[in-house]
Amino acid sequence: MTKLHKKSLSKLSEKVLTNAWSESFFAIMKKELIYQIQFKDINELRAQVFAYIETFYNRVRVQARLDYLAPVAWLSLYDQASQKVA
């Protein structure tokens, strides 16, 4: 294997790992929202996606990667811990 080939494979694996979180998010959103509702038009779809992200996904939905806390709750704990260190 050439040096260039190894470097290309390394870059590819970095991109795959970087994309993993977004692929996971979109798969979850499709399962929990998109496939559950028949939208009247693109504006309704946009409004529902915005509401899903802002009112449910970021505030209520617990996530394993955040110790089974909602992102807002996890961020609050993180901020408190950071203030104690400073």
C-alpha positions in Angstrom: 0.0 0.0 0.0 1.4 3.4 -1.0 1.8 6.3 1.4 -0.8 8.3 -0.7 -3.3 5.4 -0.5 -2.9 5.2 3.3 -3.5 8.9 3.6 -6.6 8.7 1.4 -8.1 5.9 3.5 -7.4 7.8 6.7 -9.2 10.9 5.4 -12.2 8.7 4.3 -12.5 7.1 7.7 -12.5 10.5 9.4 -15.3 11.7 7.1 -17.3 8.6 7.9 -17.0 9.1 11.6 -17.8 12.8 11.3 -21.0 12.0 9.3 -22.2 9.4 11.8 -23.9 11.8 14.2 -25.8 13.5 11.4 -26.8 10.2 9.8 -28.1 9.1 13.2 -30.0 12.3 13.8 -31.8 12.2 10.4 -32.6 8.5 10.8 -34.2 9.2 14.2 -36.1 12.3 12.9 -37.5 10.3 9.9 -38.7 7.5 12.2 -40.2 9.7 14.9 -41.6 12.5 12.7 -41.4 12.4 8.9 -42.9 8.9 8.4 -45.7 9.5 11.0 -47.3 12.5 9.4 -48.6 13.4 5.9 -47.8 17.0 5.4 -50.0 19.4 3.4 -47.1 21.4 1.9 -43.5 22.2 2.3 -44.3 25.0 4.8 -46.0 22.6 7.1 -43.1 20.2 6.8 -40.6 23.0 7.7 -42.7 24.1 10.7 -43.0 20.6 12.0 -39.2 19.9 11.6 -38.4 23.1 13.4 -40.8 22.3 16.2 -39.4 18.7 16.5 -35.8 20.0 16.8 -36.4 22.9 19.0 -39.2 21.7 21.3 -38.6 17.9 21.5 -35.2 16.8 20.3 -33.1 19.5 22.0 -35.2 19.9 25.1 -37.0 16.6 26.0 -35.7 13.6 24.2 -33.1 11.7 26.3 -30.0 10.6 24.4 -27.7 7.8 25.3 -24.5 9.7 24.4 -25.5 12.3 27.0 -25.8 9.9 29.9 -29.6 9.6 29.1 -30.3 13.3 29.6 -31.9 15.7 27.2 -29.4 18.0 25.6 -30.6 21.1 27.5 -30.3 19.3 30.8 -26.9 17.9 30.0 -25.7 21.4 29.0 -26.9 22.8 32.2 -25.0 20.2 34.2 -21.9 20.8 32.0 -22.1 24.6 32.6 -22.4 24.0 36.4 -19.4 21.7 36.4 -17.4 24.1 34.3 -18.1 27.0 36.8 -16.9 24.9 39.7 -13.6 24.3 38.0 -13.0 28.0 37.1 
